[in-house]
């Protein structure tokens, strides 16, 4: 069975706060909790260190689950990841999720000066070395709940055998359903869903294309989309209109809310809303609260 995660709601938030002062980001976390969302997940690329952020968000809130989405395994060794995760779990039982991912070759090699080799084997070795950390590290705390950013069938299989589940990012509800079928009923599936709320269809589509611009150039995502029925013509920089509309919930509140609940219907245990801002207004690091407040009502969340 998967480790216990005490989500207060089946719907959470995915938001990057790298350009925010941590005290201001903590206030965003408190506001997200007050709206009734069950979690806050965030990425790790070139910005803030992920376990430090998790500690800050956990300390600022009372019941919000905080998850790394993902902790880049090239940013720290497996002993540091496991021991840091255990400390956060000891301080905040049931509220910390250690999401792990292999990241992407350009980010690892050009951004961090590391080596990106055989992602599946690298992740398997990393998980095995985490599991070997002795129980005397944070005795009695237990290990943190672990998820893997798995898109392909082999990584999903590894996550199912060695961790508590998966954190799929930039996937359709159909991909969530495929993941659930592969994992079976007893593992966590925590899917991300980007949204662009608004009545201006052209503006929403522009935000979606801006969001996909970087991701559409990364092989891991491109291969994932090709496996699920998209074509090379969909993988232009920023994605085709078909790809953008499949991956980003766009439109009025009810339409966007339906794009979120579609993942729950497809078998996700928990869905993370990423509210897209315009690039000029901060893009993925724009203040998510206005859109989240509107969506909280549409999704009937209760604080």
N, C-alpha and C positions, 0 to 999 in steps of 0.2 A: 504493500500500500504506500501511497505517496505521503510525504510529511504533511502535518497539519499546517494550514495557513488560515489565519483568522480574518478573512475578508468580511467586512460588515455589509458589503454590497457586491453584487456580481459585476458591477461596472466600475472601472477605475480610470486613471488618467495616465497618459504618457506625455512628458514634457521635459525639454532640455532647458536648463537654467544656467548654462556656462557663462553667459555674459551678465548675469545678475549678481549683485552683492548677496552673500549667503543669508544675511539677515532678511533681506527682501524676499529671497526665495523661500525662506522658512515661513514668511507670512502667506505666500501663495499656497504652501502646503497646508497651513491651518485653514485657509479659506476653502480649499478643495475638500478637506475633511468636513467642514461645516456645511457644505452643500450636499453632503450625503454620499460622496464617492468613496469607494472602498480601498483605493490604493493610489500610490504615485510611483510610477516607474520612469526611468530616464536613461539616456545613453552614456557611452564613454568613448570619445574619439580623440580629440586634441585638447579638451578642456579640463574641467575639474576632476580630481581623483575621486573615484566612485564610492569607496567605503567611507571616506570622510564625509561626503555628501549624505550618505545614508544615515550616519550617526546624527548629523545636524537635523535632518527631516524627522527622524524618529524622536529625537529629544523635543522637537517643537510641537509634536502632536500627541494625541492620547490613544487613538485606536486605528489610525491610518496604517495600512500595510505599505511598506517601502520596499521597492524592488530595483535591482540593477538590471537595466534592459538594453545593453548587457555590460557586465564587467569584461573588459577585453583581456583575454588570457595572456596576451603578449605584454600587458602592462605590469604584471606582478607574477611572482612564482606561485605555484600551487599551495605551498605551505602558508604563505602570507594570505592568500585568498581564503583558505580554510580557517585559519586561526582568527583572521579578522571577522569572518562571517560568524564564527562561534561566539566571539565577544559580543557582537551586535545581537545575536540570538539570546545570549545570557541576559543582556540588559532589557531586551524587548521581546519576550517569548511570543512566537506565533505571528510576529509583525514584520519580520525581515525575510526577504527572498533574494537569494544569490543567483541571479541570472548570469550565465556564462556564455561567451561566444568567441569564435575564432577571428572575428573582424574580417578585414579585407586586405588583400595584398598591398594595394597602394597606401592604405592608411598605416599598415604595419612597417613596410619597408621604407617608404619615403617619409612618412610622418614620424615614426619612432626609431628608425634606423635598425629595425629587427629583420628577422628572416621568416618568410611565410612559406612553410613547407607542409605538404600532406595534411590538410586540415583535420580529416577524420582521425588519423593516427596521432596527431598532436593533441587533439581533444581527449582521446582515449587515455593517453599517457598522463595528461594533466589530471583527469578525474581519478585515475588510479593512485597518483601521488597525493591527491587530496585525501582520499580514503585511508591512506597509510599514516596520516597524522595521528599521534597517540591520543587516547582519551584524557590524558592528564592535562591537555591544553583546554582550559575552561571546563574543568571537571563538573559533570552534572548538567551542563548546558545542552548537550546534544549537538548534532551537526545542524547547520543552517539548511533550510529548504533550498534545493538546487533545481534550477531549470536550465535548459540549453536552448540557444537560438538555433533551432533545427529547421531546415527547409527541405533538404533532400532526404530520400528514404533511408540511406545508411546512417545519417546523423540522427534522424528520428529514432531509428532502431537502437542506436547507442544510448540516446537519452532515455529511452524506455527501459533499458536494462541497467543503467548505471545512475540515473538521477530520478527526480520526482516528477519530471515532465518537461514541457517545452514552452518556449515563448516565441511564437511565430510573429514576424514583423513584415509588413507590406505583403499581406496575403489576402486573398478573396475568401468569402465564406466557404466556397467549394474546397479551397485548400485546407481550411480549418476542419472540414468534414473528413477529408482524406487523412489528415493528421490524427484525428480522433480514432478513425478506423484502424490505423496502424498501431496506435498506442494501446488500444483497449480502454476499458472503463475506469481503470484505477490510477491513472496518472493525470497530473494537471495539464490543461491546455489553456494558456493565457495569451490570447491573440490581441494584436494591436490593430486599431482601425482609425485611419486618418479621416478627418472631416473638414469640410469647408462650408460653414453655415452662411446662408444669405440668399436673397431673392435674385441677385444679379448673377445669371448663369455664366456670363463671360468672365466675371471677376472670380467666381468660384473655380472655373476651369483653369484660369491663369494661376491661381494659388496652387492648384493640384500639379500643374506642369512645373512650377517653381520647386515644389516639394520633391518631385521625382527626378529633377535634373541631375543631381549627384548619383542617386541610386541607380538610374538607368544606365550608368556607365560602369557599374560594378558587376563582375562576372557572377558572383553568387546569386544576386537577385535576377539577373538576366536568365541564368540557367533555370532558376525556379519558375519564372514566368513561362519559359518555353516548355517546361514539363507539364504545365497546366493549361496548354492550349493556345497560348499567345504565339505570335509569329515574329520573325526578325523585323518586319515592318512596324511592329508595335513598339520596338525597343529603340526608337530614335531618342535623341537626348531630350529629356523631359517627358518621354512617353507619348504614345499616340493618344488621341482622344478616347479610343476604346479602352486602352490600358488605364488611363487616368480615371475614367468613370467606373471602372471595375474595382480600383484600389482605394478610391477616395469617395466617401459619402458626401454628396453635394446637394444643396438645395435648401428647402424650408426645414423647420425643426422636425416635423413628422417624418420626412424623407430621410433626413440624416439619422434620426433615432432608429429608423428601420434598418439602416446599414449596420448599426451597432448590434441590435438584437438578432440580426441574421446570423452572426457568429455564435451567439448563444444557442440558437435553433440548430446550428450545424454541429454542436457538440462542445463548444468552448465552455470552460468553467467560469471564466472571468474575461472580460473584454476591456481593453485600454483605449480610451479616446484620445487621439492626438488632434487638437484644434489648430488648424493651420492659419497662420497670419500671413499677410502680404510681406514679401521680402523687404520692402522699404520700412515696414513696421516691425521688423525683427525676425520674420520667417518662423522657423520652428521654435525660436526663443521669444516670440511675442507673448504678451500677457494672455494666457488662455482663459482667464476668469470670465470675461463677458460671454463668450460662447458657451463655456461650461455651465454658467448660471442658467442660461436659456435652456440648454439641453437637460439639466437636472429636472426641470419642470416637465419637459416632454417625456422623459424617461421615468417620471414618477418616483424620483429618489427621495428618500427620507433621511434627514440628518439624525 
